[in-house]
């Protein structure tokens, strides 16, 4: 869920993509066509007829379909751009019959849909320079919609102007409109090409920054920070803390090749990350062979400890190693710490220190939890006999309970 919210910020929400597709592509000809028919037929007659609502409905369906396909590997832009004309034609033919095809603006809808669909379909598969040319050409075609509608409007009084482009362009004002429209399309195309290139670089950069930030903060914290920067300010919280550490790691690593140590640690981290993410860890971090996980409640922490013991033990047994786990719950301070130039998210307090001390007392393959955390779990949670451990920094011994392995 957190990752999907971050992706929406980079690629846009479905609603955003729909409106961009609607007004940036699918609705452009329908808007121009509706304005033409409104002027020719008059507002009273045109607004009562189904034509306006049919073509707008067709453009909405087309935009919905294309926006849903936008992020797929096969967006089918050519077929998608024909959805509007197909729906509009089917509706109008059912109402008007073959007379529908006698209106040149109806044929123009198909012409522009085909032209734009072809350019959008072939452009991404061409070399960079040719692809850029198709994008510019697409914007020139779009501005050609305005020129076509103007020509059809002028031809409404003198039909011969529609059938003879030469006659239409013989008029100086028509030459001006035609050249200005096409040059405006070229200008818009070049501007759009520049903007798209810049946007692609921004998306690539933001994607990399997202990856790097997730490495440091994790998906959940990064999403919180993006939605509310103040949410990661230092504050007191009640949390459950888990520590896991490999027993005998230092001695083993001294005898092993560095490549073997790195390979084992990467697999160990992968196991830990998979479990901690699945159990909703607010924050986790790795330091050499040590794993820290912070949870909202004791139940998630205990469940994560059970899974980590089982999964990590399978891996570590290959190397003759085992890990001990400690759990504790209580108040701590969490949030962003650091200087003005560099900050990191961490948890500070006696709860964290105590969890670490408990972990140090756990044997290989053992999970020890504090009495405080034990009281927050269900009475049915299987635990071993209570024992007392003396830890650094505590005057009184700590009462801890071994968490029994789950039955398989």
TAGI-V364817 format. One record per residue. N is the residue number from 1. RES is the residue in one letter. SS is DSSP state (@ for helix, = for strand, . for the rest). PSI is psi in whole degrees, -180 to 180 (none if undefined). NEAR is the number of other ideal C-beta (glycine too) atoms within 8 Angstrom. Layout:
# TAGI-V364817
n:N res:RES ss:SS psi:PSI near:NEAR
n:N res:RES ss:SS psi:PSI near:NEAR
This chain:
# TAGI-V364817
n:1 res:X ss:. psi:-45 near:4
n:2 res:X ss:@ psi:-42 near:9
n:3 res:X ss:@ psi:-36 near:8
n:4 res:X ss:@ psi:-35 near:7
n:5 res:X ss:@ psi:-37 near:11
n:6 res:X ss:@ psi:-42 near:13
n:7 res:X ss:@ psi:-37 near:8
n:8 res:X ss:@ psi:-31 near:9
n:9 res:X ss:@ psi:-30 near:6
n:10 res:X ss:@ psi:-41 near:10
n:11 res:X ss:@ psi:-9 near:7
n:12 res:X ss:. psi:149 near:8
n:13 res:X ss:. psi:163 near:6
n:14 res:X ss:@ psi:-38 near:8
n:15 res:X ss:@ psi:-44 near:6
n:16 res:X ss:@ psi:-46 near:8
n:17 res:X ss:@ psi:-34 near:13
n:18 res:X ss:@ psi:-49 near:11
n:19 res:X ss:@ psi:-34 near:9
n:20 res:X ss:@ psi:-42 near:10
n:21 res:X ss:@ psi:-41 near:13
n:22 res:X ss:@ psi:-55 near:13
n:23 res:X ss:@ psi:-19 near:8
n:24 res:X ss:@ psi:-7 near:6
n:25 res:X ss:@ psi:-70 near:11
n:26 res:X ss:@ psi:-33 near:13
n:27 res:X ss:@ psi:-1 near:12
n:28 res:X ss:@ psi:-52 near:11
n:29 res:X ss:@ psi:-45 near:12
n:30 res:X ss:@ psi:-37 near:15
n:31 res:X ss:@ psi:-48 near:8
n:32 res:X ss:@ psi:-41 near:11
n:33 res:X ss:@ psi:-41 near:13
n:34 res:X ss:@ psi:-39 near:13
n:35 res:X ss:@ psi:-41 near:9
n:36 res:X ss:@ psi:-51 near:12
n:37 res:X ss:@ psi:-31 near:12
n:38 res:X ss:@ psi:-43 near:12
n:39 res:X ss:@ psi:-36 near:7
n:40 res:X ss:@ psi:-38 near:8
n:41 res:X ss:@ psi:-20 near:8
n:42 res:X ss:. psi:144 near:7
n:43 res:X ss:@ psi:-43 near:6
n:44 res:X ss:@ psi:-50 near:6
n:45 res:X ss:@ psi:-41 near:8
n:46 res:X ss:@ psi:-40 near:13
n:47 res:X ss:@ psi:-21 near:8
n:48 res:X ss:@ psi:-20 near:5
n:49 res:X ss:. psi:158 near:8
n:50 res:X ss:. psi:-9 near:7
n:51 res:X ss:@ psi:-50 near:10
n:52 res:X ss:@ psi:-47 near:12
n:53 res:X ss:@ psi:-30 near:7
n:54 res:X ss:@ psi:-45 near:12
n:55 res:X ss:@ psi:-33 near:14
n:56 res:X ss:@ psi:-40 near:11
n:57 res:X ss:@ psi:-43 near:10
n:58 res:X ss:@ psi:-41 near:16
n:59 res:X ss:@ psi:-35 near:13
n:60 res:X ss:@ psi:-44 near:11
n:61 res:X ss:@ psi:-43 near:11
n:62 res:X ss:@ psi:-45 near:14
n:63 res:X ss:@ psi:-40 near:15
n:64 res:X ss:@ psi:-46 near:9
n:65 res:X ss:@ psi:-47 near:10
n:66 res:X ss:@ psi:-38 near:16
n:67 res:X ss:@ psi:-32 near:13
n:68 res:X ss:@ psi:-27 near:7
n:69 res:X ss:@ psi:-5 near:11
n:70 res:X ss:. psi:-41 near:9
n:71 res:X ss:. psi:1 near:5
n:72 res:X ss:. psi:164 near:6
n:73 res:X ss:. psi:-21 near:2
n:74 res:X ss:. psi:84 near:5
n:75 res:X ss:. psi:-18 near:8
n:76 res:X ss:. psi:55 near:8
n:77 res:X ss:@ psi:-35 near:10
n:78 res:X ss:@ psi:-55 near:10
n:79 res:X ss:@ psi:-37 near:8
n:80 res:X ss:@ psi:-36 near:13
n:81 res:X ss:. psi:-10 near:16
n:82 res:X ss:. psi:-6 near:11
n:83 res:X ss:@ psi:-46 near:13
n:84 res:X ss:@ psi:-55 near:17
n:85 res:X ss:@ psi:-38 near:11
n:86 res:X ss:@ psi:-49 near:9
n:87 res:X ss:@ psi:-46 near:13
n:88 res:X ss:@ psi:-43 near:13
n:89 res:X ss:@ psi:-45 near:11
n:90 res:X ss:@ psi:-43 near:8
n:91 res:X ss:@ psi:-47 near:12
n:92 res:X ss:@ psi:-38 near:12
n:93 res:X ss:@ psi:-36 near:10
n:94 res:X ss:@ psi:-23 near:5
n:95 res:X ss:@ psi:-40 near:7
n:96 res:X ss:@ psi:-18 near:7
n:97 res:X ss:@ psi:-154 near:6
n:98 res:X ss:@ psi:-11 near:7
n:99 res:X ss:@ psi:-21 near:7
n:100 res:X ss:@ psi:-38 near:11
n:101 res:X ss:@ psi:-5 near:7
n:102 res:X ss:@ psi:-15 near:5
n:103 res:X ss:. psi:119 near:8
n:104 res:X ss:@ psi:-30 near:8
n:105 res:X ss:@ psi:-29 near:11
n:106 res:X ss:@ psi:-40 near:11
n:107 res:X ss:@ psi:-35 near:9
n:108 res:X ss:@ psi:-34 near:14
n:109 res:X ss:@ psi:-46 near:15
n:110 res:X ss:@ psi:-40 near:10
n:111 res:X ss:@ psi:-50 near:8
n:112 res:X ss:@ psi:-35 near:13
n:113 res:X ss:@ psi:-43 near:13
n:114 res:X ss:@ psi:-44 near:10
n:115 res:X ss:@ psi:-47 near:9
n:116 res:X ss:@ psi:-40 near:13
n:117 res:X ss:@ psi:-42 near:14
n:118 res:X ss:@ psi:-46 near:9
n:119 res:X ss:@ psi:-42 near:13
n:120 res:X ss:@ psi:-30 near:11
n:121 res:X ss:@ psi:-41 near:9
n:122 res:X ss:@ psi:-26 near:9
n:123 res:X ss:@ psi:-52 near:12
n:124 res:X ss:. psi:-18 near:5
n:125 res:X ss:. psi:0 near:5
n:126 res:X ss:. psi:163 near:9
n:127 res:X ss:. psi:158 near:5
n:128 res:X ss:@ psi:-47 near:6
n:129 res:X ss:@ psi:-44 near:6
n:130 res:X ss:@ psi:-37 near:9
n:131 res:X ss:@ psi:-40 near:12
n:132 res:X ss:@ psi:-39 near:9
n:133 res:X ss:@ psi:-39 near:8
n:134 res:X ss:@ psi:-34 near:12
n:135 res:X ss:@ psi:-43 near:14
n:136 res:X ss:@ psi:-43 near:13
n:137 res:X ss:@ psi:-35 near:10
n:138 res:X ss:@ psi:-42 near:13
n:139 res:X ss:@ psi:-33 near:13
n:140 res:X ss:@ psi:-41 near:12
n:141 res:X ss:@ psi:-40 near:13
n:142 res:X ss:@ psi:-44 near:11
n:143 res:X ss:@ psi:-23 near:13
n:144 res:X ss:@ psi:-22 near:12
n:145 res:X ss:@ psi:-43 near:13
n:146 res:X ss:@ psi:-44 near:9
n:147 res:X ss:@ psi:-42 near:12
n:148 res:X ss:@ psi:-43 near:10
n:149 res:X ss:@ psi:-37 near:14
n:150 res:X ss:@ psi:-44 near:10
n:151 res:X ss:@ psi:-41 near:12
n:152 res:X ss:@ psi:-35 near:13
n:153 res:X ss:@ psi:-43 near:10
n:154 res:X ss:@ psi:-35 near:11
n:155 res:X ss:@ psi:-10 near:13
n:156 res:X ss:. psi:-29 near:7
n:157 res:X ss:. psi:-31 near:4
n:158 res:X ss:. psi:83 near:6
n:159 res:X ss:. psi:-27 near:7
n:160 res:X ss:@ psi:-22 near:8
n:161 res:X ss:@ psi:-28 near:11
n:162 res:X ss:@ psi:-38 near:10
n:163 res:X ss:@ psi:-11 near:5
n:164 res:X ss:. psi:101 near:8
n:165 res:X ss:@ psi:-35 near:5
n:166 res:X ss:@ psi:-42 near:6
n:167 res:X ss:@ psi:-41 near:8
n:168 res:X ss:@ psi:-43 near:13
n:169 res:X ss:@ psi:-6 near:9
n:170 res:X ss:. psi:-24 near:6
n:171 res:X ss:. psi:128 near:7
n:172 res:X ss:@ psi:-39 near:5
n:173 res:X ss:@ psi:-34 near:6
n:174 res:X ss:@ psi:-36 near:12
n:175 res:X ss:@ psi:-43 near:9
n:176 res:X ss:@ psi:-47 near:8
n:177 res:X ss:@ psi:-43 near:10
n:178 res:X ss:@ psi:-49 near:10
n:179 res:X ss:@ psi:-43 near:8
n:180 res:X ss:@ psi:-41 near:8
n:181 res:X ss:@ psi:-46 near:13
n:182 res:X ss:@ psi:-39 near:12
n:183 res:X ss:@ psi:-36 near:8
n:184 res:X ss:@ psi:-39 near:9
n:185 res:X ss:@ psi:-40 near:14
n:186 res:X ss:@ psi:-45 near:11
n:187 res:X ss:@ psi:-45 near:8
n:188 res:X ss:@ psi:-38 near:11
n:189 res:X ss:@ psi:-44 near:14
n:190 res:X ss:@ psi:-39 near:9
n:191 res:X ss:@ psi:-43 near:8
n:192 res:X ss:@ psi:-39 near:11
n:193 res:X ss:@ psi:-43 near:11
n:194 res:X ss:@ psi:-44 near:8
n:195 res:X ss:@ psi:-40 near:8
n:196 res:X ss:@ psi:-41 near:9
n:197 res:X ss:@ psi:-42 near:8
n:198 res:X ss:@ psi:-42 near:8
n:199 res:X ss:@ psi:-40 near:8
n:200 res:X ss:@ psi:-40 near:8
n:201 res:X ss:@ psi:-40 near:8
n:202 res:X ss:@ psi:-42 near:8
n:203 res:X ss:@ psi:-40 near:10
n:204 res:X ss:@ psi:-44 near:8
n:205 res:X ss:@ psi:-45 near:8
n:206 res:X ss:@ psi:-33 near:9
n:207 res:X ss:@ psi:-42 near:9
n:208 res:X ss:@ psi:-43 near:8
n:209 res:X ss:@ psi:-37 near:8
n:210 res:X ss:@ psi:-45 near:11
n:211 res:X ss:@ psi:-47 near:8
n:212 res:X ss:@ psi:-40 near:8
n:213 res:X ss:@ psi:-37 near:9
n:214 res:X ss:@ psi:-33 near:10
n:215 res:X ss:@ psi:-36 near:6
n:216 res:X ss:@ psi:-39 near:7
n:217 res:X ss:@ psi:-32 near:10
n:218 res:X ss:. psi:159 near:9
n:219 res:X ss:@ psi:-46 near:10
n:220 res:X ss:@ psi:-48 near:9
n:221 res:X ss:@ psi:-37 near:12
n:222 res:X ss:@ psi:-41 near:14
n:223 res:X ss:@ psi:-44 near:12
n:224 res:X ss:@ psi:-41 near:10
n:225 res:X ss:@ psi:-39 near:11
n:226 res:X ss:@ psi:-39 near:8
n:227 res:X ss:@ psi:-33 near:7
n:228 res:X ss:. psi:95 near:6
n:229 res:X ss:@ psi:-29 near:5
n:230 res:X ss:@ psi:-12 near:5
n:231 res:X ss:@ psi:-20 near:8
n:232 res:X ss:@ psi:13 near:10
n:233 res:X ss:. psi:154 near:7
n:234 res:X ss:. psi:130 near:7
n:235 res:X ss:= psi:157 near:7
n:236 res:X ss:= psi:134 near:5
n:237 res:X ss:= psi:157 near:8
n:238 res:X ss:= psi:119 near:5
n:239 res:X ss:= psi:162 near:15
n:240 res:X ss:= psi:134 near:16
n:241 res:X ss:= psi:137 near:17
n:242 res:X ss:= psi:133 near:17
n:243 res:X ss:= psi:142 near:14
n:244 res:X ss:= psi:138 near:16
n:245 res:X ss:= psi:143 near:12
n:246 res:X ss:= psi:128 near:11
n:247 res:X ss:= psi:133 near:10
n:248 res:X ss:. psi:18 near:9
n:249 res:X ss:@ psi:-43 near:11
n:250 res:X ss:@ psi:-47 near:6
n:251 res:X ss:@ psi:-41 near:7
n:252 res:X ss:@ psi:-43 near:11
n:253 res:X ss:@ psi:-30 near:8
n:254 res:X ss:@ psi:-29 near:6
n:255 res:X ss:@ psi:-8 near:5
n:256 res:X ss:. psi:156 near:8
n:257 res:X ss:. psi:144 near:5
n:258 res:X ss:@ psi:-37 near:6
n:259 res:X ss:@ psi:-38 near:6
n:260 res:X ss:@ psi:-41 near:8
n:261 res:X ss:@ psi:-46 near:10
n:262 res:X ss:@ psi:-43 near:8
n:263 res:X ss:@ psi:-45 near:8
n:264 res:X ss:@ psi:-44 near:10
n:265 res:X ss:@ psi:-40 near:10
n:266 res:X ss:@ psi:-41 near:8
n:267 res:X ss:@ psi:-40 near:9
n:268 res:X ss:@ psi:-45 near:13
n:269 res:X ss:@ psi:-40 near:10
n:270 res:X ss:@ psi:-44 near:8
n:271 res:X ss:@ psi:-47 near:12
n:272 res:X ss:@ psi:-45 near:15
n:273 res:X ss:@ psi:-44 near:9
n:274 res:X ss:@ psi:-46 near:9
n:275 res:X ss:@ psi:-47 near:12
n:276 res:X ss:@ psi:-40 near:13
n:277 res:X ss:@ psi:-42 near:9
n:278 res:X ss:@ psi:-30 near:7
n:279 res:X ss:. psi:12 near:12
n:280 res:X ss:. psi:35 near:9
n:281 res:X ss:. psi:131 near:13
n:282 res:X ss:. psi:-40 near:10
n:283 res:X ss:= psi:141 near:14
n:284 res:X ss:= psi:154 near:12
n:285 res:X ss:= psi:158 near:6
n:286 res:X ss:= psi:141 near:9
n:287 res:X ss:= psi:105 near:5
n:288 res:X ss:. psi:-120 near:6
n:289 res:X ss:. psi:9 near:7
n:290 res:X ss:= psi:139 near:9
n:291 res:X ss:= psi:131 near:14
n:292 res:X ss:= psi:134 near:14
n:293 res:X ss:= psi:137 near:15
n:294 res:X ss:= psi:132 near:13
n:295 res:X ss:= psi:159 near:16
n:296 res:X ss:. psi:-30 near:7
n:297 res:X ss:. psi:167 near:8
n:298 res:X ss:@ psi:-33 near:12
n:299 res:X ss:@ psi:-44 near:9
n:300 res:X ss:@ psi:-39 near:13
n:301 res:X ss:@ psi:-43 near:17
n:302 res:X ss:@ psi:-41 near:15
n:303 res:X ss:@ psi:-42 near:9
n:304 res:X ss:@ psi:-40 near:15
n:305 res:X ss:@ psi:-41 near:15
n:306 res:X ss:@ psi:-46 near:12
n:307 res:X ss:@ psi:-40 near:11
n:308 res:X ss:@ psi:-42 near:17
n:309 res:X ss:@ psi:-46 near:13
n:310 res:X ss:@ psi:-47 near:10
n:311 res:X ss:@ psi:-44 near:11
n:312 res:X ss:@ psi:-34 near:13
n:313 res:X ss:@ psi:-36 near:11
n:314 res:X ss:@ psi:-42 near:7
n:315 res:X ss:@ psi:-51 near:11
n:316 res:X ss:@ psi:-26 near:12
n:317 res:X ss:@ psi:-28 near:9
n:318 res:X ss:@ psi:-26 near:5
n:319 res:X ss:@ psi:9 near:7
n:320 res:X ss:. psi:29 near:5
n:321 res:X ss:. psi:170 near:12
n:322 res:X ss:= psi:161 near:12
n:323 res:X ss:= psi:147 near:15
n:324 res:X ss:= psi:149 near:17
n:325 res:X ss:= psi:139 near:15
n:326 res:X ss:= psi:143 near:18
n:327 res:X ss:= psi:140 near:19
n:328 res:X ss:= psi:156 near:14
n:329 res:X ss:= psi:148 near:14
n:330 res:X ss:= psi:-168 near:11
n:331 res:X ss:= psi:144 near:8
n:332 res:X ss:= psi:172 near:14
n:333 res:X ss:= psi:128 near:10
n:334 res:X ss:= psi:154 near:14
n:335 res:X ss:= psi:-168 near:10
n:336 res:X ss:= psi:126 near:9
n:337 res:X ss:= psi:160 near:9
n:338 res:X ss:= psi:-168 near:6
n:339 res:X ss:. psi:-176 near:5
n:340 res:X ss:. psi:-33 near:2
n:341 res:X ss:. psi:-17 near:3
n:342 res:X ss:. psi:129 near:5
n:343 res:X ss:= psi:156 near:7
n:344 res:X ss:= psi:153 near:8
n:345 res:X ss:= psi:131 near:12
n:346 res:X ss:= psi:172 near:8
n:347 res:X ss:= psi:137 near:13
n:348 res:X ss:= psi:142 near:8
n:349 res:X ss:. psi:171 near:10
n:350 res:X ss:@ psi:-30 near:7
n:351 res:X ss:@ psi:-42 near:14
n:352 res:X ss:@ psi:-46 near:12
n:353 res:X ss:@ psi:-41 near:9
n:354 res:X ss:@ psi:-42 near:14
n:355 res:X ss:@ psi:-39 near:15
n:356 res:X ss:@ psi:-42 near:10
n:357 res:X ss:@ psi:-39 near:14
n:358 res:X ss:@ psi:-42 near:19
n:359 res:X ss:@ psi:-39 near:14
n:360 res:X ss:@ psi:-25 near:10
n:361 res:X ss:@ psi:-9 near:11
n:362 res:X ss:. psi:140 near:11
n:363 res:X ss:. psi:173 near:7
n:364 res:X ss:. psi:128 near:9
n:365 res:X ss:. psi:10 near:8
n:366 res:X ss:. psi:145 near:9
n:367 res:X ss:= psi:119 near:13
n:368 res:X ss:= psi:137 near:17
n:369 res:X ss:= psi:149 near:15
n:370 res:X ss:= psi:162 near:16
n:371 res:X ss:@ psi:-35 near:10
n:372 res:X ss:@ psi:-47 near:9
n:373 res:X ss:@ psi:-36 near:15
n:374 res:X ss:@ psi:-38 near:11
n:375 res:X ss:@ psi:-21 near:6
n:376 res:X ss:. psi:-7 near:10
n:377 res:X ss:. psi:165 near:10
n:378 res:X ss:. psi:148 near:5
n:379 res:X ss:. psi:-23 near:4
n:380 res:X ss:. psi:-8 near:4
n:381 res:X ss:. psi:125 near:9
n:382 res:X ss:. psi:121 near:5
n:383 res:X ss:= psi:153 near:9
n:384 res:X ss:. psi:-176 near:6
n:385 res:X ss:. psi:142 near:5
n:386 res:X ss:. psi:144 near:7
n:387 res:X ss:= psi:162 near:8
n:388 res:X ss:= psi:138 near:8
n:389 res:X ss:= psi:144 near:10
n:390 res:X ss:. psi:123 near:6
n:391 res:X ss:. psi:157 near:11
n:392 res:X ss:. psi:135 near:4
n:393 res:X ss:. psi:-4 near:5
n:394 res:X ss:. psi:128 near:10
n:395 res:X ss:. psi:-38 near:2
n:396 res:X ss:. psi:148 near:4
n:397 res:X ss:. psi:152 near:7
n:398 res:X ss:= psi:138 near:14
n:399 res:X ss:= psi:122 near:9
n:400 res:X ss:= psi:157 near:14
n:401 res:X ss:= psi:131 near:14
n:402 res:X ss:= psi:133 near:11
n:403 res:X ss:= psi:120 near:15
n:404 res:X ss:. psi:145 near:7
n:405 res:X ss:. psi:150 near:7
n:406 res:X ss:. psi:146 near:6
n:407 res:X ss:. psi:138 near:3
n:408 res:X ss:. psi:none near:2
